[in-house]
Amino acid sequence: MDNDKQLWNKCVEFHGHICGGLTIGYKAALYAIQLLDVDFSEDEVLSV
């Protein structure tokens, strides 16, 4: 749970504020990561 909260806080910091669009985008990204079975290592970045 703390990892999810950290990720959310990073998203808010990057975006600049909390809004409905950020929430939808955040949830959609989490779903896409799960659906596509994306896995990350420490030195990788996924950009879309």
mmCIF entry with sequence, helices, sheets and N, C-alpha, C, O atoms, coordinates in Angstrom:
data_MODEL
# 
_entry.id   MODEL 
# 
_entity.id                         1 
_entity.type                       polymer 
_entity.pdbx_number_of_molecules   1 
# 
_entity_poly.entity_id                      1 
_entity_poly.type                           'polypeptide(L)' 
_entity_poly.nstd_linkage                   no 
_entity_poly.nstd_monomer                   no 
_entity_poly.pdbx_seq_one_letter_code       MDNDKQLWNKCVEFHGHICGGLTIGYKAALYAIQLLDVDFSEDEVLSV 
_entity_poly.pdbx_seq_one_letter_code_can   MDNDKQLWNKCVEFHGHICGGLTIGYKAALYAIQLLDVDFSEDEVLSV 
_entity_poly.pdbx_strand_id                 A 
# 
loop_
_entity_poly_seq.entity_id 
_entity_poly_seq.num 
_entity_poly_seq.mon_id 
_entity_poly_seq.hetero 
1 1  MET n 
1 2  ASP n 
1 3  ASN n 
1 4  ASP n 
1 5  LYS n 
1 6  GLN n 
1 7  LEU n 
1 8  TRP n 
1 9  ASN n 
1 10 LYS n 
1 11 CYS n 
1 12 VAL n 
1 13 GLU n 
1 14 PHE n 
1 15 HIS n 
1 16 GLY n 
1 17 HIS n 
1 18 ILE n 
1 19 CYS n 
1 20 GLY n 
1 21 GLY n 
1 22 LEU n 
1 23 THR n 
1 24 ILE n 
1 25 GLY n 
1 26 TYR n 
1 27 LYS n 
1 28 ALA n 
1 29 ALA n 
1 30 LEU n 
1 31 TYR n 
1 32 ALA n 
1 33 ILE n 
1 34 GLN n 
1 35 LEU n 
1 36 LEU n 
1 37 ASP n 
1 38 VAL n 
1 39 ASP n 
1 40 PHE n 
1 41 SER n 
1 42 GLU n 
1 43 ASP n 
1 44 GLU n 
1 45 VAL n 
1 46 LEU n 
1 47 SER n 
1 48 VAL n 
# 
_struct_asym.id          A 
_struct_asym.entity_id   1 
# 
loop_
_struct_conf.conf_type_id 
_struct_conf.id 
_struct_conf.pdbx_PDB_helix_id 
_struct_conf.beg_label_comp_id 
_struct_conf.beg_label_asym_id 
_struct_conf.beg_label_seq_id 
_struct_conf.pdbx_beg_PDB_ins_code 
_struct_conf.end_label_comp_id 
_struct_conf.end_label_asym_id 
_struct_conf.end_label_seq_id 
_struct_conf.pdbx_end_PDB_ins_code 
_struct_conf.beg_auth_comp_id 
_struct_conf.beg_auth_asym_id 
_struct_conf.beg_auth_seq_id 
_struct_conf.end_auth_comp_id 
_struct_conf.end_auth_asym_id 
_struct_conf.end_auth_seq_id 
_struct_conf.pdbx_PDB_helix_class 
_struct_conf.details 
_struct_conf.pdbx_PDB_helix_length 
HELX_P HELX_P1 AA1 ASP A 2  ? HIS A 15 ? ASP A 2  HIS A 15 1 ? 14 
HELX_P HELX_P2 AA2 GLY A 20 ? LEU A 35 ? GLY A 20 LEU A 35 1 ? 16 
# 
_struct_conf_type.id          HELX_P 
_struct_conf_type.criteria    ? 
_struct_conf_type.reference   ? 
# 
loop_
_atom_site.group_PDB 
_atom_site.id 
_atom_site.type_symbol 
_atom_site.label_atom_id 
_atom_site.label_alt_id 
_atom_site.label_comp_id 
_atom_site.label_asym_id 
_atom_site.label_entity_id 
_atom_site.label_seq_id 
_atom_site.pdbx_PDB_ins_code 
_atom_site.Cartn_x 
_atom_site.Cartn_y 
_atom_site.Cartn_z 
_atom_site.occupancy 
_atom_site.B_iso_or_equiv 
_atom_site.pdbx_formal_charge 
_atom_site.auth_seq_id 
_atom_site.auth_comp_id 
_atom_site.auth_asym_id 
_atom_site.auth_atom_id 
_atom_site.pdbx_PDB_model_num 
ATOM 1   N N  . MET A 1 1  ? 0.819   -1.195 0.000   1.00 0.00 ? 1  MET A N  1 
ATOM 2   C CA . MET A 1 1  ? 0.000   0.000  0.000   1.00 0.00 ? 1  MET A CA 1 
ATOM 3   C C  . MET A 1 1  ? 0.864   1.262  0.000   1.00 0.00 ? 1  MET A C  1 
ATOM 4   O O  . MET A 1 1  ? 0.539   2.233  -0.682  1.00 0.00 ? 1  MET A O  1 
ATOM 5   N N  . ASP A 1 2  ? 1.953   1.254  0.754   1.00 0.00 ? 2  ASP A N  1 
ATOM 6   C CA . ASP A 1 2  ? 2.839   2.418  0.795   1.00 0.00 ? 2  ASP A CA 1 
ATOM 7   C C  . ASP A 1 2  ? 3.443   2.696  -0.570  1.00 0.00 ? 2  ASP A C  1 
ATOM 8   O O  . ASP A 1 2  ? 3.650   3.854  -0.934  1.00 0.00 ? 2  ASP A O  1 
ATOM 9   N N  . ASN A 1 3  ? 3.730   1.635  -1.335  1.00 0.00 ? 3  ASN A N  1 
ATOM 10  C CA . ASN A 1 3  ? 4.282   1.806  -2.677  1.00 0.00 ? 3  ASN A CA 1 
ATOM 11  C C  . ASN A 1 3  ? 3.287   2.521  -3.586  1.00 0.00 ? 3  ASN A C  1 
ATOM 12  O O  . ASN A 1 3  ? 3.672   3.384  -4.375  1.00 0.00 ? 3  ASN A O  1 
ATOM 13  N N  . ASP A 1 4  ? 1.998   2.159  -3.477  1.00 0.00 ? 4  ASP A N  1 
ATOM 14  C CA . ASP A 1 4  ? 0.959   2.827  -4.260  1.00 0.00 ? 4  ASP A CA 1 
ATOM 15  C C  . ASP A 1 4  ? 0.851   4.299  -3.887  1.00 0.00 ? 4  ASP A C  1 
ATOM 16  O O  . ASP A 1 4  ? 0.677   5.154  -4.755  1.00 0.00 ? 4  ASP A O  1 
ATOM 17  N N  . LYS A 1 5  ? 0.955   4.590  -2.597  1.00 0.00 ? 5  LYS A N  1 
ATOM 18  C CA . LYS A 1 5  ? 0.858   5.969  -2.133  1.00 0.00 ? 5  LYS A CA 1 
ATOM 19  C C  . LYS A 1 5  ? 2.066   6.782  -2.613  1.00 0.00 ? 5  LYS A C  1 
ATOM 20  O O  . LYS A 1 5  ? 1.927   7.945  -2.993  1.00 0.00 ? 5  LYS A O  1 
ATOM 21  N N  . GLN A 1 6  ? 3.241   6.168  -2.591  1.00 0.00 ? 6  GLN A N  1 
ATOM 22  C CA . GLN A 1 6  ? 4.447   6.833  -3.091  1.00 0.00 ? 6  GLN A CA 1 
ATOM 23  C C  . GLN A 1 6  ? 4.307   7.143  -4.579  1.00 0.00 ? 6  GLN A C  1 
ATOM 24  O O  . GLN A 1 6  ? 4.638   8.244  -5.021  1.00 0.00 ? 6  GLN A O  1 
ATOM 25  N N  . LEU A 1 7  ? 3.820   6.178  -5.345  1.00 0.00 ? 7  LEU A N  1 
ATOM 26  C CA . LEU A 1 7  ? 3.643   6.368  -6.781  1.00 0.00 ? 7  LEU A CA 1 
ATOM 27  C C  . LEU A 1 7  ? 2.621   7.470  -7.057  1.00 0.00 ? 7  LEU A C  1 
ATOM 28  O O  . LEU A 1 7  ? 2.831   8.308  -7.934  1.00 0.00 ? 7  LEU A O  1 
ATOM 29  N N  . TRP A 1 8  ? 1.527   7.469  -6.317  1.00 0.00 ? 8  TRP A N  1 
ATOM 30  C CA . TRP A 1 8  ? 0.510   8.515  -6.470  1.00 0.00 ? 8  TRP A CA 1 
ATOM 31  C C  . TRP A 1 8  ? 1.120   9.888  -6.190  1.00 0.00 ? 8  TRP A C  1 
ATOM 32  O O  . TRP A 1 8  ? 0.901   10.834 -6.947  1.00 0.00 ? 8  TRP A O  1 
ATOM 33  N N  . ASN A 1 9  ? 1.881   9.993  -5.109  1.00 0.00 ? 9  ASN A N  1 
ATOM 34  C CA . ASN A 1 9  ? 2.503   11.269 -4.751  1.00 0.00 ? 9  ASN A CA 1 
ATOM 35  C C  . ASN A 1 9  ? 3.489   11.740 -5.818  1.00 0.00 ? 9  ASN A C  1 
ATOM 36  O O  . ASN A 1 9  ? 3.581   12.938 -6.083  1.00 0.00 ? 9  ASN A O  1 
ATOM 37  N N  . LYS A 1 10 ? 4.225   10.817 -6.432  1.00 0.00 ? 10 LYS A N  1 
ATOM 38  C CA . LYS A 1 10 ? 5.134   11.180 -7.527  1.00 0.00 ? 10 LYS A CA 1 
ATOM 39  C C  . LYS A 1 10 ? 4.340   11.714 -8.719  1.00 0.00 ? 10 LYS A C  1 
ATOM 40  O O  . LYS A 1 10 ? 4.755   12.676 -9.366  1.00 0.00 ? 10 LYS A O  1 
ATOM 41  N N  . CYS A 1 11 ? 3.203   11.089 -9.003  1.00 0.00 ? 11 CYS A N  1 
ATOM 42  C CA . CYS A 1 11 ? 2.358   11.536 -10.112 1.00 0.00 ? 11 CYS A CA 1 
ATOM 43  C C  . CYS A 1 11 ? 1.823   12.945 -9.856  1.00 0.00 ? 11 CYS A C  1 
ATOM 44  O O  . CYS A 1 11 ? 1.823   13.788 -10.752 1.00 0.00 ? 11 CYS A O  1 
ATOM 45  N N  . VAL A 1 12 ? 1.372   13.189 -8.639  1.00 0.00 ? 12 VAL A N  1 
ATOM 46  C CA . VAL A 1 12 ? 0.853   14.515 -8.280  1.00 0.00 ? 12 VAL A CA 1 
ATOM 47  C C  . VAL A 1 12 ? 1.963   15.557 -8.398  1.00 0.00 ? 12 VAL A C  1 
ATOM 48  O O  . VAL A 1 12 ? 1.737   16.648 -8.923  1.00 0.00 ? 12 VAL A O  1 
ATOM 49  N N  . GLU A 1 13 ? 3.153   15.229 -7.915  1.00 0.00 ? 13 GLU A N  1 
ATOM 50  C CA . GLU A 1 13 ? 4.282   16.154 -7.993  1.00 0.00 ? 13 GLU A CA 1 
ATOM 51  C C  . GLU A 1 13 ? 4.621   16.469 -9.447  1.00 0.00 ? 13 GLU A C  1 
ATOM 52  O O  . GLU A 1 13 ? 4.859   17.627 -9.790  1.00 0.00 ? 13 GLU A O  1 
ATOM 53  N N  . PHE A 1 14 ? 4.644   15.454 -10.298 1.00 0.00 ? 14 PHE A N  1 
ATOM 54  C CA . PHE A 1 14 ? 4.951   15.655 -11.713 1.00 0.00 ? 14 PHE A CA 1 
ATOM 55  C C  . PHE A 1 14 ? 3.871   16.483 -12.401 1.00 0.00 ? 14 PHE A C  1 
ATOM 56  O O  . PHE A 1 14 ? 4.182   17.383 -13.182 1.00 0.00 ? 14 PHE A O  1 
ATOM 57  N N  . HIS A 1 15 ? 2.615   16.187 -12.118 1.00 0.00 ? 15 HIS A N  1 
ATOM 58  C CA . HIS A 1 15 ? 1.486   16.843 -12.778 1.00 0.00 ? 15 HIS A CA 1 
ATOM 59  C C  . HIS A 1 15 ? 1.253   18.260 -12.249 1.00 0.00 ? 15 HIS A C  1 
ATOM 60  O O  . HIS A 1 15 ? 0.830   19.147 -12.990 1.00 0.00 ? 15 HIS A O  1 
ATOM 61  N N  . GLY A 1 16 ? 1.531   18.459 -10.977 1.00 0.00 ? 16 GLY A N  1 
ATOM 62  C CA . GLY A 1 16 ? 1.410   19.791 -10.399 1.00 0.00 ? 16 GLY A CA 1 
ATOM 63  C C  . GLY A 1 16 ? 0.200   20.008 -9.516  1.00 0.00 ? 16 GLY A C  1 
ATOM 64  O O  . GLY A 1 16 ? 0.183   20.940 -8.711  1.00 0.00 ? 16 GLY A O  1 
ATOM 65  N N  . HIS A 1 17 ? -0.806  19.174 -9.647  1.00 0.00 ? 17 HIS A N  1 
ATOM 66  C CA . HIS A 1 17 ? -2.004  19.289 -8.813  1.00 0.00 ? 17 HIS A CA 1 
ATOM 67  C C  . HIS A 1 17 ? -2.827  18.012 -8.928  1.00 0.00 ? 17 HIS A C  1 
ATOM 68  O O  . HIS A 1 17 ? -2.618  17.206 -9.834  1.00 0.00 ? 17 HIS A O  1 
ATOM 69  N N  . ILE A 1 18 ? -3.763  17.838 -8.001  1.00 0.00 ? 18 ILE A N  1 
ATOM 70  C CA . ILE A 1 18 ? -4.662  16.689 -8.028  1.00 0.00 ? 18 ILE A CA 1 
ATOM 71  C C  . ILE A 1 18 ? -5.939  17.104 -8.754  1.00 0.00 ? 18 ILE A C  1 
ATOM 72  O O  . ILE A 1 18 ? -6.522  18.145 -8.453  1.00 0.00 ? 18 ILE A O  1 
ATOM 73  N N  . CYS A 1 19 ? -6.364  16.289 -9.706  1.00 0.00 ? 19 CYS A N  1 
ATOM 74  C CA . CYS A 1 19 ? -7.604  16.559 -10.428 1.00 0.00 ? 19 CYS A CA 1 
ATOM 75  C C  . CYS A 1 19 ? -8.173  15.236 -10.930 1.00 0.00 ? 19 CYS A C  1 
ATOM 76  O O  . CYS A 1 19 ? -7.528  14.193 -10.829 1.00 0.00 ? 19 CYS A O  1 
ATOM 77  N N  . GLY A 1 20 ? -9.369  15.290 -11.464 1.00 0.00 ? 20 GLY A N  1 
ATOM 78  C CA . GLY A 1 20 ? -10.024 14.089 -11.974 1.00 0.00 ? 20 GLY A CA 1 
ATOM 79  C C  . GLY A 1 20 ? -9.246  13.427 -13.102 1.00 0.00 ? 20 GLY A C  1 
ATOM 80  O O  . GLY A 1 20 ? -9.157  12.202 -13.177 1.00 0.00 ? 20 GLY A O  1 
ATOM 81  N N  . GLY A 1 21 ? -8.683  14.258 -13.980 1.00 0.00 ? 21 GLY A N  1 
ATOM 82  C CA . GLY A 1 21 ? -7.918  13.718 -15.107 1.00 0.00 ? 21 GLY A CA 1 
ATOM 83  C C  . GLY A 1 21 ? -6.696  12.948 -14.645 1.00 0.00 ? 21 GLY A C  1 
ATOM 84  O O  . GLY A 1 21 ? -6.366  11.903 -15.207 1.00 0.00 ? 21 GLY A O  1 
ATOM 85  N N  . LEU A 1 22 ? -6.024  13.458 -13.625 1.00 0.00 ? 22 LEU A N  1 
ATOM 86  C CA . LEU A 1 22 ? -4.857  12.759 -13.088 1.00 0.00 ? 22 LEU A CA 1 
ATOM 87  C C  . LEU A 1 22 ? -5.273  11.428 -12.492 1.00 0.00 ? 22 LEU A C  1 
ATOM 88  O O  . LEU A 1 22 ? -4.603  10.415 -12.694 1.00 0.00 ? 22 LEU A O  1 
ATOM 89  N N  . THR A 1 23 ? -6.358  11.425 -11.773 1.00 0.00 ? 23 THR A N  1 
ATOM 90  C CA . THR A 1 23 ? -6.850  10.198 -11.150 1.00 0.00 ? 23 THR A CA 1 
ATOM 91  C C  . THR A 1 23 ? -7.187  9.146  -12.203 1.00 0.00 ? 23 THR A C  1 
ATOM 92  O O  . THR A 1 23 ? -6.814  7.982  -12.060 1.00 0.00 ? 23 THR A O  1 
ATOM 93  N N  . ILE A 1 24 ? -7.882  9.547  -13.244 1.00 0.00 ? 24 ILE A N  1 
ATOM 94  C CA . ILE A 1 24 ? -8.242  8.615  -14.319 1.00 0.00 ? 24 ILE A CA 1 
ATOM 95  C C  . ILE A 1 24 ? -6.992  8.099  -15.024 1.00 0.00 ? 24 ILE A C  1 
ATOM 96  O O  . ILE A 1 24 ? -6.875  6.902  -15.285 1.00 0.00 ? 24 ILE A O  1 
ATOM 97  N N  . GLY A 1 25 ? -6.059  8.995  -15.332 1.00 0.00 ? 25 GLY A N  1 
ATOM 98  C CA . GLY A 1 25 ? -4.814  8.591  -15.988 1.00 0.00 ? 25 GLY A CA 1 
ATOM 99  C C  . GLY A 1 25 ? -3.992  7.653  -15.131 1.00 0.00 ? 25 GLY A C  1 
ATOM 100 O O  . GLY A 1 25 ? -3.419  6.686  -15.633 1.00 0.00 ? 25 GLY A O  1 
ATOM 101 N N  . TYR A 1 26 ? -3.933  7.935  -13.840 1.00 0.00 ? 26 TYR A N  1 
ATOM 102 C CA . TYR A 1 26 ? -3.191  7.085  -12.905 1.00 0.00 ? 26 TYR A CA 1 
ATOM 103 C C  . TYR A 1 26 ? -3.784  5.679  -12.870 1.00 0.00 ? 26 TYR A C  1 
ATOM 104 O O  . TYR A 1 26 ? -3.063  4.686  -12.967 1.00 0.00 ? 26 TYR A O  1 
ATOM 105 N N  . LYS A 1 27 ? -5.102  5.610  -12.731 1.00 0.00 ? 27 LYS A N  1 
ATOM 106 C CA . LYS A 1 27 ? -5.779  4.308  -12.690 1.00 0.00 ? 27 LYS A CA 1 
ATOM 107 C C  . LYS A 1 27 ? -5.637  3.556  -14.019 1.00 0.00 ? 27 LYS A C  1 
ATOM 108 O O  . LYS A 1 27 ? -5.442  2.341  -14.031 1.00 0.00 ? 27 LYS A O  1 
ATOM 109 N N  . ALA A 1 28 ? -5.737  4.285  -15.137 1.00 0.00 ? 28 ALA A N  1 
ATOM 110 C CA . ALA A 1 28 ? -5.584  3.663  -16.455 1.00 0.00 ? 28 ALA A CA 1 
ATOM 111 C C  . ALA A 1 28 ? -4.167  3.118  -16.630 1.00 0.00 ? 28 ALA A C  1 
ATOM 112 O O  . ALA A 1 28 ? -3.980  2.038  -17.190 1.00 0.00 ? 28 ALA A O  1 
ATOM 113 N N  . ALA A 1 29 ? -3.173  3.860  -16.153 1.00 0.00 ? 29 ALA A N  1 
ATOM 114 C CA . ALA A 1 29 ? -1.785  3.399  -16.250 1.00 0.00 ? 29 ALA A CA 1 
ATOM 115 C C  . ALA A 1 29 ? -1.567  2.144  -15.413 1.00 0.00 ? 29 ALA A C  1 
ATOM 116 O O  . ALA A 1 29 ? -0.905  1.208  -15.863 1.00 0.00 ? 29 ALA A O  1 
ATOM 117 N N  . LEU A 1 30 ? -2.114  2.113  -14.207 1.00 0.00 ? 30 LEU A N  1 
ATOM 118 C CA . LEU A 1 30 ? -1.988  0.922  -13.371 1.00 0.00 ? 30 LEU A CA 1 
ATOM 119 C C  . LEU A 1 30 ? -2.646  -0.287 -14.036 1.00 0.00 ? 30 LEU A C  1 
ATOM 120 O O  . LEU A 1 30 ? -2.113  -1.395 -13.994 1.00 0.00 ? 30 LEU A O  1 
ATOM 121 N N  . TYR A 1 31 ? -3.802  -0.062 -14.645 1.00 0.00 ? 31 TYR A N  1 
ATOM 122 C CA . TYR A 1 31 ? -4.497  -1.148 -15.332 1.00 0.00 ? 31 TYR A CA 1 
ATOM 123 C C  . TYR A 1 31 ? -3.691  -1.633 -16.534 1.00 0.00 ? 31 TYR A C  1 
ATOM 124 O O  . TYR A 1 31 ? -3.591  -2.838 -16.765 1.00 0.00 ? 31 TYR A O  1 
ATOM 125 N N  . ALA A 1 32 ? -3.115  -0.702 -17.302 1.00 0.00 ? 32 ALA A N  1 
ATOM 126 C CA . ALA A 1 32 ? -2.307  -1.071 -18.467 1.00 0.00 ? 32 ALA A CA 1 
ATOM 127 C C  . ALA A 1 32 ? -1.073  -1.868 -18.045 1.00 0.00 ? 32 ALA A C  1 
ATOM 128 O O  . ALA A 1 32 ? -0.705  -2.842 -18.702 1.00 0.00 ? 32 ALA A O  1 
ATOM 129 N N  . ILE A 1 33 ? -0.439  -1.456 -16.956 1.00 0.00 ? 33 ILE A N  1 
ATOM 130 C CA . ILE A 1 33 ? 0.727   -2.191 -16.445 1.00 0.00 ? 33 ILE A CA 1 
ATOM 131 C C  . ILE A 1 33 ? 0.332   -3.619 -16.099 1.00 0.00 ? 33 ILE A C  1 
ATOM 132 O O  . ILE A 1 33 ? 1.059   -4.563 -16.409 1.00 0.00 ? 33 ILE A O  1 
ATOM 133 N N  . GLN A 1 34 ? -0.809  -3.774 -15.463 1.00 0.00 ? 34 GLN A N  1 
ATOM 134 C CA . GLN A 1 34 ? -1.294  -5.107 -15.096 1.00 0.00 ? 34 GLN A CA 1 
ATOM 135 C C  . GLN A 1 34 ? -1.688  -5.907 -16.343 1.00 0.00 ? 34 GLN A C  1 
ATOM 136 O O  . GLN A 1 34 ? -1.323  -7.075 -16.478 1.00 0.00 ? 34 GLN A O  1 
ATOM 137 N N  . LEU A 1 35 ? -2.424  -5.279 -17.239 1.00 0.00 ? 35 LEU A N  1 
ATOM 138 C CA . LEU A 1 35 ? -2.913  -5.961 -18.438 1.00 0.00 ? 35 LEU A CA 1 
ATOM 139 C C  . LEU A 1 35 ? -1.772  -6.411 -19.353 1.00 0.00 ? 35 LEU A C  1 
ATOM 140 O O  . LEU A 1 35 ? -1.811  -7.510 -19.906 1.00 0.00 ? 35 LEU A O  1 
ATOM 141 N N  . LEU A 1 36 ? -0.768  -5.566 -19.505 1.00 0.00 ? 36 LEU A N  1 
ATOM 142 C CA . LEU A 1 36 ? 0.367   -5.863 -20.387 1.00 0.00 ? 36 LEU A CA 1 
ATOM 143 C C  . LEU A 1 36 ? 1.475   -6.632 -19.681 1.00 0.00 ? 36 LEU A C  1 
ATOM 144 O O  . LEU A 1 36 ? 2.486   -6.976 -20.294 1.00 0.00 ? 36 LEU A O  1 
ATOM 145 N N  . ASP A 1 37 ? 1.287   -6.900 -18.394 1.00 0.00 ? 37 ASP A N  1 
ATOM 146 C CA . ASP A 1 37 ? 2.263   -7.632 -17.585 1.00 0.00 ? 37 ASP A CA 1 
ATOM 147 C C  . ASP A 1 37 ? 3.642   -6.971 -17.668 1.00 0.00 ? 37 ASP A C  1 
ATOM 148 O O  . ASP A 1 37 ? 4.656   -7.635 -17.886 1.00 0.00 ? 37 ASP A O  1 
ATOM 149 N N  . VAL A 1 38 ? 3.652   -5.647 -17.489 1.00 0.00 ? 38 VAL A N  1 
ATOM 150 C CA . VAL A 1 38 ? 4.888   -4.873 -17.554 1.00 0.00 ? 38 VAL A CA 1 
ATOM 151 C C  . VAL A 1 38 ? 5.660   -5.061 -16.249 1.00 0.00 ? 38 VAL A C  1 
ATOM 152 O O  . VAL A 1 38 ? 5.093   -4.992 -15.159 1.00 0.00 ? 38 VAL A O  1 
ATOM 153 N N  . ASP A 1 39 ? 6.957   -5.298 -16.386 1.00 0.00 ? 39 ASP A N  1 
ATOM 154 C CA . ASP A 1 39 ? 7.833   -5.440 -15.232 1.00 0.00 ? 39 ASP A CA 1 
ATOM 155 C C  . ASP A 1 39 ? 9.008   -4.488 -15.423 1.00 0.00 ? 39 ASP A C  1 
ATOM 156 O O  . ASP A 1 39 ? 9.484   -4.320 -16.546 1.00 0.00 ? 39 ASP A O  1 
ATOM 157 N N  . PHE A 1 40 ? 9.476   -3.874 -14.368 1.00 0.00 ? 40 PHE A N  1 
ATOM 158 C CA . PHE A 1 40 ? 10.543  -2.888 -14.450 1.00 0.00 ? 40 PHE A CA 1 
ATOM 159 C C  . PHE A 1 40 ? 11.753  -3.333 -13.648 1.00 0.00 ? 40 PHE A C  1 
ATOM 160 O O  . PHE A 1 40 ? 11.632  -4.011 -12.627 1.00 0.00 ? 40 PHE A O  1 
ATOM 161 N N  . SER A 1 41 ? 12.912  -2.938 -14.131 1.00 0.00 ? 41 SER A N  1 
ATOM 162 C CA . SER A 1 41 ? 14.120  -3.071 -13.323 1.00 0.00 ? 41 SER A CA 1 
ATOM 163 C C  . SER A 1 41 ? 14.532  -1.661 -12.919 1.00 0.00 ? 41 SER A C  1 
ATOM 164 O O  . SER A 1 41 ? 13.938  -0.683 -13.374 1.00 0.00 ? 41 SER A O  1 
ATOM 165 N N  . GLU A 1 42 ? 15.527  -1.555 -12.082 1.00 0.00 ? 42 GLU A N  1 
ATOM 166 C CA . GLU A 1 42 ? 15.948  -0.255 -11.544 1.00 0.00 ? 42 GLU A CA 1 
ATOM 167 C C  . GLU A 1 42 ? 16.371  0.726  -12.622 1.00 0.00 ? 42 GLU A C  1 
ATOM 168 O O  . GLU A 1 42 ? 16.199  1.933  -12.451 1.00 0.00 ? 42 GLU A O  1 
ATOM 169 N N  . ASP A 1 43 ? 16.932  0.230  -13.749 1.00 0.00 ? 43 ASP A N  1 
ATOM 170 C CA . ASP A 1 43 ? 17.479  1.132  -14.764 1.00 0.00 ? 43 ASP A CA 1 
ATOM 171 C C  . ASP A 1 43 ? 16.599  1.282  -15.997 1.00 0.00 ? 43 ASP A C  1 
ATOM 172 O O  . ASP A 1 43 ? 17.073  1.764  -17.026 1.00 0.00 ? 43 ASP A O  1 
ATOM 173 N N  . GLU A 1 44 ? 15.339  0.884  -15.925 1.00 0.00 ? 44 GLU A N  1 
ATOM 174 C CA . GLU A 1 44 ? 14.436  0.985  -17.071 1.00 0.00 ? 44 GLU A CA 1 
ATOM 175 C C  . GLU A 1 44 ? 13.410  2.087  -16.886 1.00 0.00 ? 44 GLU A C  1 
ATOM 176 O O  . GLU A 1 44 ? 13.021  2.421  -15.767 1.00 0.00 ? 44 GLU A O  1 
ATOM 177 N N  . VAL A 1 45 ? 12.980  2.645  -18.011 1.00 0.00 ? 45 VAL A N  1 
ATOM 178 C CA . VAL A 1 45 ? 11.938  3.657  -18.016 1.00 0.00 ? 45 VAL A CA 1 
ATOM 179 C C  . VAL A 1 45 ? 10.967  3.279  -19.129 1.00 0.00 ? 45 VAL A C  1 
ATOM 180 O O  . VAL A 1 45 ? 11.391  2.914  -20.226 1.00 0.00 ? 45 VAL A O  1 
ATOM 181 N N  . LEU A 1 46 ? 9.679   3.364  -18.854 1.00 0.00 ? 46 LEU A N  1 
ATOM 182 C CA . LEU A 1 46 ? 8.649   3.120  -19.849 1.00 0.00 ? 46 LEU A CA 1 
ATOM 183 C C  . LEU A 1 46 ? 7.978   4.448  -20.158 1.00 0.00 ? 46 LEU A C  1 
ATOM 184 O O  . LEU A 1 46 ? 7.409   5.079  -19.267 1.00 0.00 ? 46 LEU A O  1 
ATOM 185 N N  . SER A 1 47 ? 8.039   4.874  -21.410 1.00 0.00 ? 47 SER A N  1 
ATOM 186 C CA . SER A 1 47 ? 7.422   6.141  -21.812 1.00 0.00 ? 47 SER A CA 1 
ATOM 187 C C  . SER A 1 47 ? 6.328   5.859  -22.829 1.00 0.00 ? 47 SER A C  1 
ATOM 188 O O  . SER A 1 47 ? 6.480   5.033  -23.729 1.00 0.00 ? 47 SER A O  1 
ATOM 189 N N  . VAL A 1 48 ? 5.223   6.571  -22.657 1.00 0.00 ? 48 VAL A N  1 
ATOM 190 C CA . VAL A 1 48 ? 4.132   6.441  -23.623 1.00 0.00 ? 48 VAL A CA 1 
ATOM 191 C C  . VAL A 1 48 ? 3.616   7.797  -23.997 1.00 0.00 ? 48 VAL A C  1 
ATOM 192 O O  . VAL A 1 48 ? 2.692   7.906  -24.802 1.00 0.00 ? 48 VAL A O  1 
# 
